[in-house]
Amino acid sequence: MEPRVTLYSRPGCHLCEQARAVIERVCADTGEAYVEVFIDDDPALVERFTNEVPVTYVDGQQHDFWRVSEERLREALAR
């Protein structure tokens, strides 16, 4: 199953840790998969997302940055 949720993050980022916790909970509840991408591994992602991590994508579209709304994520995955 292809993950519907992508979390772009950085190691040691407290907002990323909070976002990951919300995403893990919602994906566990909904049976969806997610993937986490560390932006520091790719210079193009560093340039694109440095000031916005964590950034969440759902179905290939940007969904949230900095904070993940559990309610909004659940709604997006229900579509």
N, C-alpha and C positions, 0 to 999 in steps of 0.2 A: 504494500500500500504506500503510495506516494504521500509524504507529509504535506498537509494543507497549511501548516503554520511554520514559519521560519522566524527564528529569533536571532538578530544580529547583536552581538554583545562583545564585551571585553572581560578578560579575567580580572578579578579584584574590584569590579564595579558593583557597588551596593544596589543601585537601581536595577542592574542586570539580574542580580540575585533575586530581587523582589519580583521582577517580570517573569523570570524562570519559574518561580514558585506558583504564580497565577497560571501560567501556561501549562505547567505540569498537572495542576489540579483540574483545569478545564478539559484538557486532552484526556486525562484518565477518566473523567466523568462522561465524556462524549464518545470515547473510543477512537478519537482522532490521533494522528501521529504529528510530531513536531521535530524539527531539526534545529540545532544551534550552530551558528557560524561565528567564529571569532574573527572580528574585522582586522585585528593586528596581523593576521596571516596573509592579508592581501592588500597591497598598497592602494589599489583602486577603491576598496571598501573603506580603508582608513580615510582617504580623501573625501569620500561621499558621506560617511556617517559619523565622523569624529565627534561632532558636537551634538549628536542626537541619540547616541546609544543609551539604553537599548532601543532597537527599532524592531517592530513586529510586522511581518507580512502574513496575510491570509490569502490563499489561492493566488499568489503572485502579485498581489496589490498591497501597497503600504497601508497598514491598519492603525498603528499607534507608534509613538516614540516617547521616550523617557519613562512613562508609566503605562501599564497595561490595565485597562478596565475589564474586570472579569465579566461584567454584564455585556459590554459591547463585544467581547470575544465570543461569548456564548451565542449571542445573536448572529454574529457573522458565520459561525460554524453551523448554525441551524439552517442557513440558506442553502 
